[in-house]
Amino acid sequence: MRFGIGFIIGPALGGLVATFGHRAPFVAAAALAALNAAAMFLFLPETLRAEHRRDFVWRDAHVVGAFRPLFAAGRAAPLLVAWFVWQVGGVVYPAVWSFWATIRFGWNATQIGWSLAWVGLLQLIVQATLTARTVRRLGERTTAVLGLGCSAATLFAYAFTTHGRQVYAFFLVGCLGALAWPAMNGLLSRLVDAQRQGALQGGLGSLNSVAAIIGPLLASQSLAWGAARGFDGLAFLIAEVLIGVAALIVALLVPTLRAPDGDSA
C-alpha cells in the first residue's frame, strides 16, 4: 500500500517540479532519498528477534548465497526464474513510459505525471482492499497468476492503444497486477525459516537490480527500433510476452513447491 501511495505522489510531484527544468525532478528525488535514508538510520529499530538473528558470513554475501537456503528447502528455481522474468518485463514502465506517451499521444511532463499518479491510485486501492482477501480466497499461487495475467493483458492493450484516455481505462485491469508482488513474495518466504528472511529479501533485491540493468536496455532499444519502423508499442509487446511467460511458469511449475515442515514464515 505504501508503494501505491508513493506512486501517486511521486509522478504527480515529478510532473509539477519538471516545470522548473529537466534537472529539477532528479534534484527533488535525490533530496527525498537522502531524507529517507536519514529517517531509516535514526528512527527505525531492528525488527528481527534476537533468537532469529544469525552471524554474518562473507561467503554468503552475494546473490547465490542469499538463495542457497531456498534451493535447499525445495524446488525454488522455477519461482525465481518467474520472478526475474517478471521484473525484466515490468521495468518497461519506468524505462519508456514517458518517451512512449510523448511519441504516441504528444503528452507533456504534467500529463505523464498524472497518468502515473492514476496508476498509483488504482494500485493503492487494490493493495488496501483486495490483496488480503484475494490471497485468502484463491491462495498465493492463483493470486500471482491472476496478477501477472492482468499485467500482461494490459501491456498488450497499451501496445495497440490509439487514444490517451484508453490508457486510463486499460489500467482498471492492469492495477490487478499489484496482486502479484505480495503473492510471489509470500510463496518464496514460506520456503525459508525466520533466520533467512533477510537474506531472501536481499537476494530478491539483487535479482531486481540485475533486471533493472537488462530491462531498460531491452525496453528502450525495442521502443526506438519499433518507433523507427512505425510501431512504437513494441516495448510493451515484448514486456507482455515476458510477464506472460512468468505467469505460465507460476501456473505450471510452482504448484510442485512445498514449504518445509515447521516453517514459521
C-alpha positions as CSV (number, residue, x, y, z in Angstrom):
1,M,0.0,0.0,0.0
2,R,2.9,2.4,0.8
3,F,4.2,1.7,-2.8
4,G,0.9,2.8,-4.2
5,I,0.9,6.0,-2.2
6,G,4.4,6.8,-3.4
7,F,3.3,6.0,-7.0
8,I,0.6,8.6,-6.7
9,I,2.6,11.4,-5.1
10,G,5.9,10.7,-6.9
11,P,4.8,11.0,-10.5
12,A,2.5,13.9,-9.8
13,L,5.2,15.8,-7.9
14,G,7.7,15.0,-10.6
15,G,5.4,16.3,-13.3
16,L,4.9,19.6,-11.4
17,V,8.6,20.0,-10.5
18,A,9.6,19.4,-14.1
19,T,8.1,22.9,-14.9
20,F,11.3,24.3,-13.2
21,G,13.6,22.5,-15.6
22,H,14.6,19.0,-16.7
23,R,17.0,18.6,-13.8
24,A,14.6,19.6,-11.1
25,P,12.9,16.1,-10.7
26,F,16.3,14.5,-10.2
27,V,17.3,17.0,-7.6
28,A,14.0,16.5,-5.8
29,A,14.3,12.7,-5.9
30,A,17.9,12.9,-4.6
31,A,16.7,15.1,-1.7
32,L,13.9,12.7,-0.8
33,A,16.2,9.7,-1.0
34,A,18.6,11.3,1.4
35,L,15.8,12.2,3.8
36,N,14.5,8.7,3.7
37,A,18.0,7.2,4.5
38,A,18.4,9.6,7.4
39,A,14.9,8.7,8.8
40,M,15.7,4.9,8.5
41,F,19.0,5.3,10.3
42,L,17.6,7.5,13.1
43,F,14.1,6.1,13.8
44,L,13.7,2.5,12.5
45,P,14.7,-0.2,15.1
46,E,15.7,-3.7,14.3
47,T,12.6,-5.8,13.9
48,L,14.1,-9.3,13.8
49,R,14.0,-11.0,17.2
50,A,17.4,-11.8,18.8
51,E,16.8,-15.5,18.7
52,H,16.3,-15.4,15.0
53,R,19.4,-13.5,14.1
54,R,22.5,-15.2,12.7
55,D,26.1,-14.4,12.2
56,F,27.2,-12.6,9.0
57,V,29.1,-15.0,6.7
58,W,31.1,-13.4,3.9
59,R,30.8,-16.4,1.5
60,D,27.0,-15.9,1.5
61,A,27.2,-12.1,0.8
62,H,26.1,-12.4,-2.8
63,V,23.0,-13.3,-4.8
64,V,23.8,-17.0,-5.0
65,G,24.5,-17.2,-1.2
66,A,21.2,-15.5,-0.4
67,F,19.3,-18.1,-2.4
68,R,21.2,-21.1,-1.0
69,P,18.5,-21.8,1.7
70,L,15.8,-21.7,-0.9
71,F,17.4,-24.3,-3.1
72,A,18.0,-26.5,0.0
73,A,14.3,-26.1,1.0
74,G,12.7,-27.2,-2.2
75,R,12.3,-26.6,-5.9
76,A,12.6,-22.9,-5.9
77,A,14.3,-22.4,-9.3
78,P,11.0,-22.0,-11.3
79,L,9.7,-19.4,-9.0
80,L,13.0,-17.4,-9.0
81,V,13.1,-17.6,-12.8
82,A,9.5,-16.3,-12.9
83,W,10.3,-13.5,-10.6
84,F,13.3,-12.4,-12.7
85,V,11.5,-12.6,-16.0
86,W,8.6,-10.6,-14.4
87,Q,10.9,-7.9,-13.2
88,V,12.6,-7.6,-16.5
89,G,9.2,-7.1,-18.2
90,G,7.9,-4.8,-15.5
91,V,10.7,-2.3,-15.9
92,V,9.1,-1.2,-19.2
93,Y,7.0,1.3,-17.2
94,P,9.8,3.4,-15.6
95,A,12.1,2.9,-18.6
96,V,10.0,4.1,-21.5
97,W,6.5,5.2,-20.4
98,S,7.3,8.9,-20.7
99,F,9.0,8.5,-24.1
100,W,6.2,6.3,-25.4
101,A,3.5,8.6,-24.2
102,T,5.2,11.6,-25.8
103,I,5.6,9.7,-29.1
104,R,2.1,8.1,-29.1
105,F,0.0,10.9,-27.7
106,G,2.2,14.0,-27.6
107,W,1.8,14.3,-23.8
108,N,3.9,16.7,-21.8
109,A,5.5,16.1,-18.4
110,T,2.5,17.1,-16.4
111,Q,0.2,14.8,-18.4
112,I,2.7,11.9,-18.0
113,G,2.9,12.6,-14.2
114,W,-0.9,12.5,-13.8
115,S,-1.2,9.3,-15.8
116,L,1.3,7.6,-13.4
117,A,-0.5,9.1,-10.4
118,W,-3.6,7.3,-11.7
119,V,-1.6,4.1,-11.8
120,G,-0.5,4.6,-8.3
121,L,-4.0,5.4,-7.0
122,L,-5.5,2.2,-8.5
123,Q,-2.6,0.1,-7.1
124,L,-3.2,1.6,-3.7
125,I,-6.9,0.7,-3.9
126,V,-6.0,-2.9,-4.9
127,Q,-3.4,-3.3,-2.2
128,A,-5.6,-1.8,0.5
129,T,-8.8,-3.6,-0.3
130,L,-8.2,-6.7,-2.4
131,T,-4.8,-8.3,-1.8
132,A,-5.5,-10.0,1.6
133,R,-9.0,-11.1,0.5
134,T,-7.8,-12.5,-2.8
135,V,-4.9,-14.4,-1.2
136,R,-7.2,-15.9,1.4
137,R,-9.8,-16.9,-1.2
138,L,-7.6,-18.1,-4.1
139,G,-4.2,-18.9,-2.5
140,E,-0.8,-17.3,-3.3
141,R,-0.2,-19.2,-6.5
142,T,-3.5,-18.4,-8.2
143,T,-3.3,-14.8,-6.9
144,A,0.1,-14.5,-8.5
145,V,-1.1,-15.9,-11.8
146,L,-4.1,-13.5,-11.8
147,G,-1.9,-10.5,-11.1
148,L,0.7,-11.4,-13.8
149,G,-2.1,-12.3,-16.3
150,C,-3.8,-8.9,-15.8
151,S,-0.4,-7.1,-16.2
152,A,0.3,-9.0,-19.4
153,A,-3.1,-8.2,-20.9
154,T,-2.8,-4.5,-20.1
155,L,0.6,-4.3,-21.7
156,F,-0.7,-5.9,-24.8
157,A,-3.5,-3.3,-24.9
158,Y,-1.1,-0.5,-24.5
159,A,0.9,-1.7,-27.5
160,F,-2.1,-1.0,-29.7
161,T,-4.0,1.8,-28.0
162,T,-4.8,4.9,-30.1
163,H,-6.1,7.4,-27.6
164,G,-4.7,8.7,-24.4
165,R,-8.0,8.2,-22.5
166,Q,-7.8,4.5,-23.2
167,V,-4.7,4.2,-21.1
168,Y,-6.8,5.2,-18.0
169,A,-9.4,2.6,-18.8
170,F,-6.9,-0.2,-19.5
171,F,-5.3,0.2,-16.2
172,L,-8.5,-0.6,-14.4
173,V,-7.5,-4.2,-15.3
174,G,-3.7,-3.6,-15.1
175,C,-3.9,-2.4,-11.5
176,L,-4.7,-6.0,-10.5
177,G,-1.0,-6.7,-11.3
178,A,-0.4,-5.3,-7.8
179,L,-1.6,-8.7,-6.5
180,A,1.5,-10.4,-7.9
181,W,4.2,-9.0,-5.7
182,P,2.8,-10.0,-2.3
183,A,1.6,-13.4,-3.6
184,M,5.0,-14.3,-5.1
185,N,6.9,-12.9,-2.2
186,G,4.7,-15.0,0.1
187,L,5.4,-18.1,-1.9
188,L,9.2,-17.6,-1.6
189,S,9.1,-16.6,2.1
190,R,7.4,-19.8,3.1
191,L,10.4,-21.8,1.8
192,V,12.9,-20.4,4.4
193,D,12.9,-20.1,8.1
194,A,12.9,-16.8,10.1
195,Q,16.7,-16.6,10.2
196,R,16.9,-16.4,6.4
197,Q,14.1,-14.0,5.6
198,G,16.5,-11.0,5.4
199,A,18.8,-13.0,3.1
200,L,15.9,-13.8,0.9
201,Q,14.8,-10.2,0.6
202,G,18.4,-9.2,-0.1
203,G,18.6,-11.9,-2.8
204,L,15.4,-10.7,-4.4
205,G,16.8,-7.2,-4.3
206,S,19.8,-8.4,-6.2
207,L,17.6,-10.0,-8.8
208,N,15.7,-6.8,-9.2
209,S,18.9,-4.9,-9.6
210,V,20.0,-7.2,-12.4
211,A,16.6,-6.8,-14.0
212,A,16.9,-3.0,-13.7
213,I,20.0,-3.2,-15.9
214,I,18.7,-5.6,-18.5
215,G,15.1,-4.3,-18.6
216,P,15.7,-0.7,-19.5
217,L,18.2,-1.7,-22.3
218,L,15.6,-4.1,-23.8
219,A,12.7,-1.7,-23.4
220,S,14.5,1.5,-24.7
221,Q,16.0,-0.3,-27.7
222,S,12.8,-2.0,-28.7
223,L,10.9,1.3,-28.4
224,A,13.5,3.0,-30.6
225,W,13.6,0.2,-33.1
226,G,9.8,-0.1,-33.3
227,A,9.2,3.7,-33.4
228,A,11.6,4.0,-36.3
229,R,9.5,1.4,-38.2
230,G,6.1,2.8,-37.3
231,F,5.2,0.6,-34.3
232,D,6.2,2.4,-31.0
233,G,4.3,-0.2,-29.0
234,L,7.0,-2.9,-29.5
235,A,8.5,-2.4,-26.0
236,F,5.1,-3.1,-24.4
237,L,4.5,-6.2,-26.6
238,I,7.9,-7.7,-25.5
239,A,7.1,-6.9,-21.9
240,E,3.7,-8.6,-22.3
241,V,5.4,-11.7,-23.6
242,L,7.9,-11.8,-20.7
243,I,5.3,-11.3,-18.0
244,G,3.0,-13.9,-19.8
245,V,5.9,-16.4,-19.6
246,A,6.3,-15.6,-15.9
247,A,2.6,-16.3,-15.4
248,L,2.9,-19.7,-17.2
249,I,5.9,-20.7,-15.1
250,V,4.0,-20.0,-11.9
251,A,0.8,-21.7,-13.1
252,L,2.5,-24.9,-14.4
253,L,5.6,-25.3,-12.2
254,V,5.1,-23.6,-8.9
255,P,2.4,-26.0,-7.6
256,T,5.1,-28.6,-7.1
257,L,6.8,-26.4,-4.4
258,R,6.2,-27.2,-0.8
259,A,7.1,-25.2,2.3
260,P,9.4,-27.2,4.7
261,D,7.9,-28.8,7.7
262,G,7.7,-26.5,10.7
263,D,8.3,-23.4,8.6
264,S,7.3,-20.4,10.6
265,A,7.3,-17.9,7.7
